Amino acid sequence: MIIEQLIYECSNNNTKAQEQIYRLLAPKLFSVCLKYSRNYEEAQDNLQESFLIIFEKINQYKNTGSFEGWAKRVTINYVLQQYRKQNIFEIVSEKIADEEEIEIDDDNISLEFLTKIIQELPDRYRLVFNLYVLDGYSHKEIAEMLEINIGTSKSNLARAKAILKSKIESNNSFEVKKSK
């Protein structure tokens, strides 16, 4: 079945079509959930809840842009909504230094390690880091999505980068000591 037909069938509560959409999108949307969640179990819960919303609101998809992109946006919005309810963001009004680039030696750092240290970031830092660095949202968009001010978004990104840089440097010095 083509995606347009599956979407139509899902809008009529066809469970077989829903299952096909789930199988098609679950791996991609799970990686989104994992990126924004504290751990694997929370990501699984967020995925399930996101699919319930996707199937409930599938009639709102207007066939403009990709369905996968729409479903990803629904998923991100659901996960962020969970964090907004917890009021995890602190409002800051400090001046933020220009963002510094962090160079990473790909040979010394595994994707597994990077994923682990990103997931270990405090929620507010992890969310802003993922939205800005991994998903390409602007600080203005992030501020609107998370209902924070732009300065808070920039501050949280700077703090996330500083924490990650410190953990990467610690890991590299550990690797150097270990290899001697």
ZISULPE-V177703 format. One record per pair of residues at least 4 apart in sequence whose C-alpha atoms are under 8 Angstrom apart, sorted by the first residue. I is the first residue (numbers start at 0). J is the second residue. Records with the same first field share a line. If there is no record, write none. Layout:
I->J / J
//
This chain:
0->4 / 5
1->5
2->6
3->7
4->8
5->9 / 16 / 17 / 19 / 20
6->10 / 16 / 20 / 57
7->11
8->12 / 13 / 16 / 17
9->13 / 14 / 16 / 17 / 54 / 57
10->54 / 57 / 58
12->17 / 54
13->17
14->18
15->19
16->20
17->21 / 54
18->22
19->23
20->24
21->25 / 50
22->26
24->28 / 67
25->29 / 46
26->30
27->31
28->32 / 46 / 70 / 71 / 74
29->33 / 42 / 43 / 46
30->34
31->35 / 71 / 74 / 75
32->36 / 42 / 43 / 45 / 46 / 74 / 75 / 78
33->37 / 38 / 39 / 41 / 42 / 43
34->114 / 118 / 129
35->42 / 75 / 78 / 118 / 125 / 126 / 129
36->41 / 42 / 45 / 78 / 118
37->41 / 42 / 118 / 119 / 122
38->42 / 118
39->43
40->44
41->45
42->46
43->47
44->48
45->49 / 74 / 77 / 78
46->50 / 74
47->51
48->52 / 77
49->53 / 73 / 74 / 77
50->54 / 74
51->55
52->56 / 73
53->57 / 70 / 73
56->60
60->66 / 69
62->66
64->68 / 69
65->69
66->70
67->71
68->72
69->73
70->74
71->75
72->76
73->77
74->78
75->79
76->80 / 144
77->81
78->82
79->83 / 126 / 144 / 145
80->84 / 145
81->85
82->86 / 87 / 122
83->87 / 145 / 146
87->122 / 123
88->123 / 147 / 151
89->151
90->147 / 148 / 151
91->150 / 151 / 154
92->150 / 151
93->150
94->150
95->150 / 153 / 154 / 157
98->157
101->160 / 164
103->108
104->108
105->109
107->171
108->112 / 113 / 167
109->113
110->114
111->115
112->116
113->117
114->118
115->119
116->120 / 163 / 166
117->125 / 163
118->125
119->125
120->124 / 125 / 159 / 162
121->125
122->126
123->127 / 155
124->128 / 155 / 156 / 158 / 159
125->129 / 159
126->130
127->131 / 141 / 152 / 155 / 156
128->132 / 133 / 155 / 156 / 159 / 160
129->133 / 134
130->134 / 135 / 136 / 141
131->135 / 136 / 137 / 138 / 141 / 156
132->136
136->140 / 141
137->141
138->142 / 149 / 152 / 153
139->143 / 149
140->144
141->145 / 147 / 149 / 152
142->146 / 147 / 148 / 149 / 151 / 152
143->147 / 148
147->151 / 152
148->152
149->153
150->154
151->155
152->156
153->157
154->158
155->159
156->160
157->161
158->162
159->163
160->164
161->165
162->166
163->167
164->168
165->169
166->170
167->171
168->172
169->173
170->174
171->175
172->176
173->177
174->178
175->179
//
